[in-house]
Amino acid sequence: MTTIRLYTPKAAGTDVLGCSENSVYRLVADGVLRAVDISRPGSRRSKLRIRSDDLLAYIEQQTRVTRS
């Protein structure tokens, strides 16, 4: 079984993508990056987490191949 790591938006931005936390929230809001809400049902605030495999899929999608 593969272990999937969950990243906070801040960690996903700074540690993996090299962008700000707000940029990660924008990507999630725009539907470009998938996220999981781990907050309790009925909670007033969401707790977003981004799965490591979703980050890898986003990076693969954004990777451009250049030819020499």
Secondary structure by P-SEA (a helix, b strand, c coil): cbbbbbbcccccccccccccaaaaaaaaaaccbbbbbcccccccccbbbbbaaaaaaaaaaabbbbcc
